[in-house]
């Protein structure tokens, strides 16, 4: 199924994840006021000047926040300190153990800077 917008994506996500996704969307929109909401790679994201700076997704057992690799590496210690797992481009979390709001904001700012936006 191809998602056309953020509302449709969140509505189709597993019910327990919807509040987390709505909160993450609001945080990203607030941290990236100049960004355009897009759906890329079948994930809702935020684009500035054609670059996807941040996106998010829901899976069967967890959610993910996806950013440019340098934003993840720059904050790797903080991510580990709050007990979350990160890959090169993403951080997975559950509704019971969300990414702290202030960390989301720092990650998004770092991702925007890496994109040159």
Helices and strands as residue ranges (DSSP letters): H 6-12, H 15-31, E 36-40, E 43-48, E 51-58, E 63-67, H 69-74, H 76-81, E 85-86, E 90-93, H 101-114
